[in-house]
Amino acid sequence: MTKKLAIRRAGVLLSNRRSIGVSAFTLIELLVVIAVIAVLAALLLPALAAAKAKARLARCTNNERQLSLVWAMYVQDANDNLASNGPEVLDALGMKPGSRLWVQGIVDFITSDSTNRSLLIDPRYALFADYIRSAAIYQCPEDHSTVQVGRQVYPVTRSYSLNCYMGWAATWFPDFGFGNAHAKFFNKLTQINSPGPAVLMTFLDVNPKSICFPFFGVIISPPGAEMVYHYPAVYHSKGAAISFADGHVETHKWRDPRILAPHSTDFHQHRDASPNNEDVVWLEQHATSLK
């Protein structure tokens, strides 16, 4: 009886093993599974990319919010005076040696200014260095611009500029066109009433081909004869993060192709004609007002 029982059990095990072998996937089934995975990946990857873009926008918005907070703190500490803004400090530009701006440096992708963090966080040069000691705050996470110094390639340190009509400190005025004689330049916080603080922009991220000075220039032009001094960035879904004098930050979407994909014979000539450009009109309306 024991021998028969052992033979019977062996037969059951052999049958189970055979049944397990029959349940393997066929080639067609494997191809179907692979196709389903590919479809799911195609559906999920854009959503993942969008989520990452939102995260980078949140970081950029947070950077500008911190800049706005420091800008307001400086005003309180300086008896209502706005942080000095303008070109870098040079005698030829009518500024005293040793004077400080909110930050300094020309992002021209040629000189060492483009990579010199000291111009952002060293109190000898930058007013904001008394409040901000991290250079990372000055760079939008979507800005991957680099500059070659010698044989080394370095990231550009600054993506943001400050509205030229806020705290202008030089004794000369850049060619802001019609605005030189008729536009308001604000030097104190209490002067900001037309447009109000919720309308008047402060910081914004700048197109990497156009950024240079610490200020963002806006030419106030006659209607229909608009011109571009600096181009805003289009990092964030065809828009730029922009902060305002009341401290809030928003993303503004650009519409005109001349802003979305600018072409210029010389971005640093700062006089590109762009007639009837609604985006330039928006910048004018949020940079200053006429006297």
C-alpha positions, 0 to 999 in steps of 0.5 A: 500500500505504501508503494502504491501511495508513493506512485500516486503522489508522484503522478500528482506532482508531475501533473501539477508541473505540466499544468504550470508549464501550460500557463506561460505567456505567449509572444502575442500576449507579451507584445500586448502588455508592452503596447499597453505600457507604452500607451500608459507612458505616453499618457503619463509623461506629459503630465509628469513634465507639466508637474515638474514645470509647475514645481520650477514655476513655484521656485521662481515665484518664491524667488521673486517673492523673497526679492519683493520682501527684501525690497520692502524691508529695505524701504522700511530701513531706509526711511521710505527710500527705494533701493537704488537701481540702474546700470553698474557703478562706474564714473562714466555713468555718473555714479560715485565710486563705491555706491551700491545698487540693489545688485550689480553686474552686467550679464553680457556673457562676455565679462566675469560679471555674468558669473560673479556671485559677489556682485549679488551677495557681497555687501560692498556691492549689493544693497540686498546682500545685507538681507540675502546671502544666497545667490541661488535666489537670483536665478530662475530654475528655468534659466540654463544660460551659461558663459565660458570663461577661459576653458570653463563653462559656468552658469549665469548667476542672475535671471531677474531685473528690477523695473527701471522706474523704481529707484533710479540712481544714476545722474543720466537716463538711458534712452527710454524714449518718450519716457525721459521727459514725461514718465514718472521715476519713483524714488520713495514708496509713498510716491507710488500711487499712480499706478498703485502698488498692485499694478506697478511691477518690480522684478521679473525674469528676463529673456537670457538674450536680452538681460544685461544691467540690473534694471529692466528698461521699458521705453514709453512710446507714443501709441502705435510706435512701441519699442523694446528695450529689454525682452521679458522671459518666456520660461513659464508656458509662454509667460514670465513671473512678475512681482509687484510693489504690493508684494504679490507675484503672478505669471503673465502670459505673452501673446505677441510672436515678437515677444514669444520668439524675439529676433534682433540684430543686436539685443543689447542695442535696446531699441527694437521697433515693435509697433502695436505690440500689446505685450509692450503696451502691457509692460508700459502700463505696469512700469510707470505712468505719465506725469 
